[in-house]
């Protein structure tokens, strides 16, 4: 990822690649690939290709101290757990409702950021978040609205909470001087390990052979993950948690377009109206960020330092 790409370019880049992954995960599920296996593939694609890059740059280091804590929490909770929740919930409650949970992520992240005393966007940025939320919810309802039982619907409400906490944590506890690509690598190595342990302890084994059913799709997903997460961590560093959370808006719109073009899915006027509204929200966000470089607010909040046990 070129260093000259700023927060908005990273936002669009990550949102596009994550949106492409939605129809891929649907195809893999239809082919019988278990959710945990697909989540392992995502983390493998995000981490393993980085090894020669990190070695050649001389920045491959073992995580210790604060970095170790960071990658353990980031990998196990904010990547392995959230991916598992998504892949398990889509077949149970539908993509529309899971999309709604993603639509709540920027608002939840905004609330958690304010709670920890982090800088929040100005009026124009808040307006963009609000309009993007309306658009994303419109898309979600247009795709089928609420499905599934009450219990699974309540479980789905944890998605924006986990996303928000992860977004804010990764900003607050960013190890000083750490390279975004190194953090991306180790976080996804931890995520892979956590998912493999979970499969083994539940007696599922590690049925990676199921990926043979969708070889082309698996390669595309792995490549997309590899292109996403170094940029994702760089966006975390440059843009902060609230801007990062808005990749969900971009991903939702891209996922709808990709499903229409490549899966033959058809959506009504309501869904496409939601895409247009979301685009307006993203445009306002871009306008609010124009000419600004948002520094990562690590260590600038006394409240945040107290929560993390920092002096």
Secondary structure, 3 states (H helix, E strand, C coil): CCCCCCHHHHHHHHHHHHHHHHHHHHHHHHCCCCHHHHHHHHHHHHHCCHHHHHHHHCCCCCCCHHHHHHHHHHHHHHHHHHHHHHHHHHHHHCHHHHHHHHHCHHHHHHHHHHHCCCCCCCHHHHHHHHHHHHHHHHHHHHCCCCCCCHHHHHHHCHHHHHHHHHHHHHHHCCCCCCCHHHHHHHHHHHHHHHHHHHHHHCCCCCCHHHHHHHHHHHHHHHHHHHHHHHHHHHHHHHHHHHHHHCHHHHHHHHHHHHHHHHCCCCCCHHHHHHHHHHHHHHHHHHHHHCCCCCCCCCCCCHHHHHHCCCC
